[in-house]
């Protein structure tokens, strides 16, 4: 019976990919025809049809599509606007299927290895779903179970993503997307490996072991596999529940979020690459928010220390009006063949990202902007300028750095926090030294038992 269910799911998945591929291909054919025969293309209509085709797929490609919507000119703005509205969560597995999947991962006696296990999922995402459970020692657990056959799904999604980029390549793009595709593909494949996610969780637990503002779950290794991840459950409230909280509480949450992201990057060269609202909860003490629970470590990115140095150099160059340092920063990141005009265009986006960090006063992250509009005006300006001055090749490392910065800014907008981001950031990078970052990175990864992927 289990084999029949699996076969039915695989058959349905294959049919869905065939349908989506056909629909995406039809959009690609229209784009090619418009160039060949010289007629105008209705981009809004084609973008809506592309989003509709991909929206029926769910799963990993939705994460990729939403990520692309944050990078100026990675996709045409009409496409980015449509794709940003898609949801990434896949339909949950039912209790009967969950039991079979758990047996496949932990064996026929899997239920006896928990004091209790809730068959209905507590949360679902693009690659798997989370169940609440209790350990025999009384600890509350979160059990993350991967959907079946996700490796095939990811590979099919990467193929679909290539088709989306092929459409873009026929539109006289201002950004060369080859490196973007490589980076997204690599990160999607990594997310399938729950052993790797367990090591990344251990790394962050080590980094924040003495930090009262950040809590990281503890991995239960004997109840985990490559497709099953069991960890301690961290109690907390959803971040959006604090949208109407007193400003002091919202600011405290924003400060903890800032530290959770910038401290690991500036000191150890690693970022939590998916600042989605569902990846955080807020823990309280005495009825007030006290800090942030970091819940998901599937999408991580480790950077060479010199890339971190480029981030600090770009900030310092923009702050001090040091053009040579700005150029050096872009070259450190891997941008090549940059003319002065292209540098000026890149600086538009850089000043948007760094803007609050350059402004020594208490302020919101982006004044006069709503979460849904965050960065859109600047992205349009960059899009228009790159069309004239480009193309430019975006380095791989830039992709998730940009995604994380935009996602974090969106969180601050949801909270309507008002902080002196300049002082918080400068406190974080005070005494920055490349050699010290490299040494911390080597020793901390080793102490956490995580191979350094550089």
Buried (B, 14 or more C-beta within 10 A) or exposed (E): EEEEBBEEBBEEBEEBBEEBBEBBBBBBEBBEEBEEEEEEBEBEEBBBBBBEBBBEBBBBBBBBBBBBBBBBBBBBBBBBBBBBEBEBBBEBBEEEBBBBBBBBBBEEEBBEBBEEBBBEBBBBBBBBBBBBBBBEEEBEBBBBBBBBEBEEBBBBBBBBBEBBBBBBBBBEBBBBBEBBBEBBBBBBBBBBBBEBBBBBBBBBBBBBEEBEBBBBBBBBEEBBBBBBBBBBBBEBEEBEEBEEBEEEBBBBBBBBBBBBBBBBBBBBBBBBBBBBBBBBBBBEEEEEBBBBBBBBBBBBBBBBBBBBBBBBBBBBBBBEEBEEBBBBBBEBBBBEEBEEEBBEBBBBBBEBBBBBBBEEEEBBBBEEBEBEEBBBEBBEBBBBBBBEBBBBBBBBBBBBBBBBBBBBBBBBBBBBBBBBBBEBBBEBBEEBEEEEBBEBBBEBBEEBEBEEEE
